[in-house]
Amino acid sequence: MCHNVREFSVPTFRLVDPPHNSNGDHPRRRKTLHPSGNQSGGISIQTFLFLFLVAGTVYLILLYLPPWMAYRAMLDQIRDQAATADISSDHEIMTRLMATAREWEIPVTEDQIEIKRTDIKVFIGTQWDVTIDLLAGQYQHVLHFAPSTETMVMPASR
């Protein structure tokens, strides 16, 4: 019996110091700057303007988003009530819409909610204004909301 045995060698490694320039710096290593890109540690004008723009955008979103979400909630409720208007009374519709208005702090009274029925259609709508104070009350912006819908209903069987 003859066994063939292969011999192999394991490579050896040795640590070598990287080459240095005459001034002692590594040739591939760049001088690092501060994260702002400014040697003094201050921020650049572009960075400041970018941060100001981001902060302003977040500020405006925080001001305008809640009234818009309240509008969408009321619009959804109006559409839901119109879809079931053939089996709901005006009083039931009004009660549900006022509950949504209270939940979302919408400045609407029962007098501002309009429910009109004909033989084949129902119209439900309302409107309100929200004033947004910008720049600590220096500027005011009035948002007008008027969600409404008109839907065909099944005629009542008599």
N, C-alpha and C positions, 0 to 999 in steps of 0.2 A: 504494500500500500504506500502510495506516494501522495503526500499532501503538499499542495502548492501553498506556500505562505508568501503573501505579499508584504513587503516591508514598506512603510511609509514614514515620512518624517513630519514632525509637527513644526509649523513655522514659529519662529521666535520673533518677538517684537521688543523694541527698545524705545524708551522715551527720548525724544529729541527736543531740545528747546527750539521754539519757533525763531525764525530769523528776525533780527531787529535792525532798525535803521541806526545811523550813527547817533541820533538824538535819543535812542532808547525806546522809541515807539514801535509797536508792531506795524508792519506795512499795510495790513488789511484792516486794521482798526481805525475807524474814523473818530474824530473828536465828537463827543456827544454834546448835544444842546439840551437845555432845559425843556421840559415837556411843552412849554408855550412857544418854543422856537426862538426865544430871546435869551441871550447870555445873561442878562441882568436879573432874570427871574420874573419880570413883569409879563403882562399879556399883550399880544399885538392888537392893533385896531380891528383886524378882521375877526379875531377870536372874540373880542368884546362885542362887536356888532352881531355876530352869530349868536352868542349867548343872549343878547338883548332881544333878538328876533324870536328865539325859542321861548324865552320867558314871556314875551308879549303874546305869543300865540297861545301858550298855556293859559294865561290870564283871560284872554278873550273866550277861549273854549269854556273855561269855568264859569264865565258870566252868561254866555249865550246858550249853553247846552241844557240847563234845567228848564227854561221856558219852552224850548223847542221840544224836549221830551214830554212836557206836560201837554203841549199841543197835540203831539202824536198819540198820547194816551187818550185824550178826549176825542180825537178823530176816530180812533179805533172803536171806542165805546159808542160813538154816534152811528158808525157803520154797523156795529153789532145790533144795536137797538132798532135800526131801520130794517135789518134783515129779519128780525122777529116781530116787527110791528103789527103784523096781521094777527098775532096771538097775544099781544101785550096792549094794555090800556095806556093812554097818555100819561096817567098818573104814575104807573109803573116805570115807564120810560123816563119821566122826569126824575123820579126817585133815584134811579140808577145813574143818570147823568150827573145829578147833584152829588152823589157819593163819589164819583170820579173827580169832580171839581174839588171837593173837600180833600180827598186823598192827595191830589197833586197841587193843592193850594192855588187853584185857578180862581181869579176874582170874577166869578160869574154868579148871578142871582137867577132865581126861577123866571123872573121877568125877561131875562136876556136869552133864555132858551126857547127856540121857536119850533113848534111841532104842528105841521099842517097835513091834513089828510084829505084825499079825494077818494073817489071810488076805486081807482086803480094805482094811486101813488101815495107815498108818504114822504114828506120833506122834514128833515131834522137839522137844525143848525143853531149856532150861537156865535158870539164874537166878544173879544176882550182885548185890552191893551196891557202891555207890561213895559214899565220904564226901567231901563238899565242904566245905572250910574257908572260912567267911565272916568278914570283918572281922579278917583276920590271925590266924585260929585262935580267935577269941573265941567263935564260934558254928559249930557243925557241922550239916550237913544230910545225911542219909543217903538216897540214891536207890536204890530197889529195882527191878531190871529182871528180867523173866521172859518173854523171847521164846519162843514155841512155835507149833507148827502141827500139825494133824492132817489128813491127806490120804488120799483113796481111791487105791489102787494097783490096777493090773491083776493079777489072779491069775496066778501062774506057770503056764505051760502044761506039762503033764506027759505 
